[in-house]
Amino acid sequence: MTDRRTVLKTSIASLLAGFSAGRVQAQGAGPVVLITGCSSGFGRLTALEFARAGYRTVASMRNLATDNAGPAEDLRAIAASEGLALKVVEIDVRDDASVSSGHAAAVAAYGPVEILVSNAGIGIPLPAGLSIPATQEVMETNFYGGLRMAHAVLPGMRAQNRGLIIQVTSALGRYTLPLYAAYCASKHALEAAFTALAYEMHPFGIETTLIQPGGYDTMFKENARRDVNRYLERISEDRQAPYSDHIDALENILREQRTPPPRQIARAILAVAEMPRGERPLHVAEGPGMSDLAPLNERLTDVTESSLRYYIDRPDWMDVDMG
């Protein structure tokens, strides 16, 4: 079996070096991929990368008739002008009914989903002691939203005895920054849940890869500023007062724009999908400050597999040579 740990130690550039233009599918003949959070950033770019590579692509986002009407129409226009097999559907990952109907629309458009790219997420950076509702909103979108999407596609993937789930987490799913407690907690939770899922789904032929981006130039900071202000308006000045220095520091962080463009992550996600079955890594870490993450991933996998051997007698799960 291929040792996927070696893949962990390569950069995204190395993965992409093996991505040949000759492997691009005939337009609309490739596997069916469903991607969440496609109004901007990683999601939008990933949808276009897959569609241009010939995948039958379903790009989802919430609020198609209101906030995201413009981004949705932009994707439709690009698909029409380039002849791409790309459909836009509405999915709000916070809502069970929306996830169910959006998944059904994807299947109706192209057939059973073969690849899920679960990307939808938000960040509301605030001091950990200031707002439980903000933390709940982040967890509902980032963590429970990811689980809802997995639950939607897994029955179809099990029926096909194959499938790929690519969950976008974050470098902050491995370490923690002050003022980002809710976001970090949601990403740590995703790392735990989807690592477990990778082992549990192995007997069904379903693979899982977690993408761990560093900081990239998406709409994250703009959206975070809006959401932070929304919550601060609800919190009294008396409650905010002890955290005035923290809030000032947060405002400075959200103004900084020292981040690279995000297309590299979109291309990395496509590169993982293009890899042969059995050779995909559990983790792909890339971006500013990521040099120490691959060894950490490997060490944590060692601990997981040691515990699995000790507590759970499932040799078929241990066939997963994770990195």
C-alpha positions, 0 to 999 in steps of 0.5 A: 500500500502506498505510504501516504505520509510521504504525500504529507511532506510534499507541498501543494506545488508538488501535488500540482506538478503531477496534475497533467492537462491531459487528465482533464475530462471531456467537458461535462463527462467527469465525476459529479462534485458538490461544493459548498460556500461558493459565493466567494473565496475558496468555494467559488474558485474551486467550483470553477477549477473543477468545472473547467477540468470537466467535472459535473459541478454543483456550486452551492451557496445560501441566500440565492434570491438576496445576498448572493444573487450577484455571485450566483448569476456571475457563476452562471454567466461564466458557465454559459460563456465557457460551456461548463457543466456547472449548476448553482443550487441553494444550500444553507448548511445550517438548515437540515431541510435546505441541505436535503433539498440542495443535495436532491437538486444536485442529484437531479442535475447530474446524478449521485454525488461522487465528491463532496467539497465541504467548504462553507464556513464563517468566523466571528472573532471575539474574546472567548468570554464575551458572546455565547451566541457568536460561538453557537453561530460559528459552530452551527455553520462550520462544524454542524454544517460540515456534518450535515453535508457528510450525512447527506452524501454518505448514503449514496457514496456507500451505495456506490462503494466509493466516494471522496469527501474533502473537508476544508478545515484550517491551520487553526484546527491544529493550534489556537489563536487568542480572539479566534476561540470560536473559529478554532473550536469549530475547526478543531471539532471538524478535524476530530470528526472527519478524522474519525469519519475517514476510518469509519468510512474506509470499509465502504470505499469512501476516502476523506481528505482534510485541507488545512489552509493558512491565511489567504486573501478571501472575503473572510476578514471582510465578513468577519468585520461585519459579523463582529460589529453585528455582535458588538452592537448587541453587547452593552458597553459595560460588558465590553469595557474589560475587553477594550484592549482585546477589541482594539487588537482584533480591529487591527488584525482584521485590517491587515491584508498580508495574505496570498491569493487563494487560487492555490488552495482551489487547485490543491483541492482539485489535485487531491480529487485527481489522485488515484484512489488509495493515494490521497492524503488525510491532510494537506496543509499549505499557506503562510506559517504551515511548515510545522503542520505536516509533522504535527499531523503525522505525529497525531496520526501515530497516536490515533492509530496506536489508540485504535489498535489498543481499543478497537479490534477492527483490522479493516480500519487499520488498513487506512495508512493515513498521513 
